[in-house]
Amino acid sequence: MTETEAPRWHNIVRGVFIGIATVTLIVIYSTAYPMAPSTGPAVFWYFIGGFVCIVVHEAGHAIAAKVVRWRMIVFSVGPVAFQFLNRNLVWMRRHVVKGVAGFVVAAPFREELATPRRWGIYVAGGLLANLLLASFCVVAWLVWPVSHGLVSLHPDRLVLGLGFQSLFIASLAAIPYSRPGFSSDGHKLRQIWFRSSDWIGPQSVLWYVAFFRYKVRLADRSSWIDKRAAVQLRDTNAFTQEDMEKFLETIEIGTILDTTPVDAAQARRRLDAFKRCYGDSEWRSSCDAYLAAIWEADREAALRLWQGAGTTDLEPLRLAAEAAVAARLGDKVAAKAKLAAMDSALKHESDFRDATFRDIRRHVERIMLGPVG
């Protein structure tokens, strides 16, 4: 059993708890229809209440992130997600983890804000929001005016059901539970309590992965997270010292190329030095050709394109470089075809828009519209 896998008995107990809570909530919602008790409307309100509780839970995380001065990256309820930095609303075709109803991703973009205490506040924000909603609903139910005579609907029972459902969501999230790709708020808080001394290293790797997964462009990222993640990977023997230095250099060069207007002279020095130190690669050649074609107006940029076998991970970058070269040579048909292939590769890679490649497309199209020279 790996560290992230829950024991079998834990899954059974959790499943029984969910089952009992679900039946109880449906019974409470059904009492809102005293003249025609039916499970149909009760199930409807159960799903509506669940949606409201999830939105409140994730909003609690988002508000807590604002309190601790962390930057929001993604807010998701179900398959609908909003990427804040790119201002991108998407319907996620590949939902993150089965059984995850919503999530919020936030990170400290300044190193001094990365503390276990702030992380704990951020994680606990969802639990607190659900508890506040539950408290509000119970108080509203207690002070609700008493209805006289027979009525077809008791709204106060719906409010009471929502309160208990919010309490159920909070309890479920507070139970320490984890499985591959997912851990509850309670599990995260437990880890902070028992492992606060080495919290920042593993967490920096998770933030780096989130940056990549949710398409946070290099120009918008915080370099300290990349550096801390590289050190963590080296310390856990996932990286050698040379791997770490090479990784950090690619991040720095990528950031230069992702900042408009590009400092072409600095980018050229860094790319040439990278080749001397680490040799050539698909990534370096693609960056080199793109720089030459777009920012150095080099009509010989085609000589810099990668000539070896291509990889799936770098396919969008390789196609971007080929589109830039074609545009510089005045071959608009080839440039448009490469841009279309680049867009297709990006859509296959992620549901989220990649702002870096959006700007790359604009730069290539600018060359296509202007005089070739």
Secondary structure, DSSP 8 states (H G I E B T S, - for coil): --TT---HHHHHHHHHHHHHHHHHHHHHHHTT-TTS--HHHHHHHHHHHHHHHHHHHHHHHHHHHHHTT-EEEEEEETTEEEETTTTEEEE-SS-SSTT--EEEEEE-SSGGG--HHHHHHHHHHHHHHHHHHHHHHHHHHHHS----S--S--HHHHHHHHHHHHHHHHHHHHS--EETTEE-HHHHHHHHHHHGGG-HHHHHHHHHHHHHHTT--GGGS-HHHHHHHHHHHHHTTSS-HHHHHHHHHHHHHHHHHTSSS--HHHHHHHHHHHHHHH---HHHHHHHHHIIIIIS--TTGGGGS--S---STTHHHHHHHHHHHHHHTT-HHHHHHHHHHHHHHHHHH-SS--HHHHHHHHHHHHHHHS---
